[in-house]
């Protein structure tokens, strides 16, 4: 006995398809509105928190006109590169801020645009330098390097950052856009539903895994000049190297994050006292992990490594790694497989004139 098949008339089939399409568009529109409402709510909450802090400082006394001690007049900017363990590191700053008595502020740019408009650059520099209520302050966000000297400020902030092997960073970002992470597992991601693996994407020449997508760490360190964002620019890489050496206090690598934290604690204890122990034992340090991530094959890696863009990004990564390891070698000693910070290795003598 054959199966009974109920066939819909062609007109009804067409109406059903149209109705489904309209329903999907309606749902997408509602999701977009919810995202916009969430963003507005986050901004409103942030403004309310700022007002509360400013009011609290005003009630505590006339701090606005009093000069700050050098240790209090400190600002750190962590212009974090996406998918370099930046959330793991930032969580440490949040966990320590109450105990070590400093403020943490997230720089939330529209659509995560790393390049600020000229007027926003002015506003940002003014906020950072004159907002005494937020000092000492730790600012973090996906923003490219900004040269404060060009705005005529007397005291520049301290820049720090972390970078990662460029292919590993891109693979992590590729799967993050599709599957998210264990930090906010319910959040809808931009490429959600796309099950294509990174290997398949590279084999098919997809845009989300193209070599051009590797071009990110160099422009983040290069800054706000137009040439910084010109993919494959040799000038941009040279400028990024210059800034890393001359404008950044310390740049670590994801693969050696604990050593980066240890050096920061030794050099900037005002902010990072207790950070190393917290990283080793705290639950939040490894909070964010991209889900469903599959390691690329050797063939995929080899194909990406043929690109001039990879060669430049990798050169910059190796440059940063060499600099970090040089700094570490002069700051720590190894004993029984563990690293220890060196004690002060200089002192003063032959001090004249002699006091009576």
Order of alpha helices (4+ residues) and beta strands (2+ residues): alpha-beta-alpha-beta-alpha-beta-beta-alpha-alpha-alpha-alpha-beta-alpha-alpha-alpha-alpha-alpha-beta-beta
